[in-house]
Amino acid sequence: MVIAVADTRVYKFPQSTIAVEIYTDHAVILVLPERRKFILRLQPQTLKAMRATHPERSDRQLISMFVIKALEDGFLPVNEEIP
């Protein structure tokens, strides 16, 4: 799994477990066993486009769909790392 933090850092976690908590407007990604935490907030235009194609889904479900696709692809863009 590759995690890119904004446009400043890229991490590769080849053998890690990724745990994700989905909230109403963001997701918290925990990488184990490294115990690194990241925050993902979708860009407004990304969320708007997803709403247009999936109007029946909540924002929480849309964030979940985005994370699932990113995990399947092996590349997850995030906004920031939590110390």
C-alpha positions in Angstrom: 0.0 0.0 0.0 1.3 3.5 -0.9 -0.1 6.4 1.1 0.6 9.9 -0.3 0.3 12.8 2.2 -0.9 15.9 0.3 1.9 16.7 -2.2 4.7 16.4 0.3 5.3 12.8 1.4 4.8 9.3 0.1 5.0 6.2 2.2 5.0 2.6 1.2 3.7 -0.1 3.6 4.2 -3.4 1.8 3.2 -5.8 4.6 0.9 -3.7 6.8 -2.7 -3.9 7.8 -4.8 -0.9 7.1 -7.7 -0.1 9.5 -10.1 2.7 8.5 -12.7 4.5 10.6 -15.3 6.4 8.5 -16.9 9.5 9.9 -19.4 11.9 8.4 -16.9 14.2 6.7 -13.6 12.3 6.9 -11.8 9.0 7.4 -9.0 8.1 9.9 -6.5 5.6 8.5 -4.4 3.5 10.9 -1.5 1.5 9.5 -0.4 -1.4 11.7 2.0 -2.5 13.0 3.7 0.9 12.3 0.9 2.7 14.2 0.9 5.6 11.7 -2.4 7.6 11.5 -3.6 9.6 8.6 -6.7 11.8 7.9 -8.6 11.7 4.6 -11.0 14.5 3.6 -12.4 14.3 0.1 -12.1 17.4 -2.1 -15.5 19.1 -2.5 -15.4 18.5 -6.3 -14.7 14.8 -5.7 -17.6 14.5 -3.3 -19.9 16.4 -5.6 -19.0 14.2 -8.6 -19.6 11.1 -6.4 -23.0 12.4 -5.2 -24.0 12.9 -8.9 -23.3 9.3 -9.8 -24.6 7.8 -6.5 -27.4 10.2 -5.2 -28.9 7.5 -3.0 -25.7 7.2 -0.9 -24.7 9.3 2.2 -21.4 11.2 2.4 -20.2 8.5 4.8 -20.9 5.8 2.2 -19.2 7.8 -0.5 -16.1 8.2 1.6 -16.1 4.5 2.3 -16.4 3.8 -1.5 -13.5 6.1 -2.2 -11.3 4.3 0.5 -12.3 0.8 -0.8 -11.3 1.7 -4.3 -8.0 3.2 -3.2 -7.2 0.2 -1.1 -8.0 -2.1 -4.1 -5.7 0.1 -6.3 -2.9 0.1 -3.7 -2.7 3.9 -3.6 -4.4 6.1 -1.0 -4.1 9.9 -1.1 -4.6 11.5 2.3 -4.6 15.1 3.6 -2.4 14.8 6.6 -0.6 12.6 9.0 -1.5 12.7 12.7 1.5 12.6 15.0 
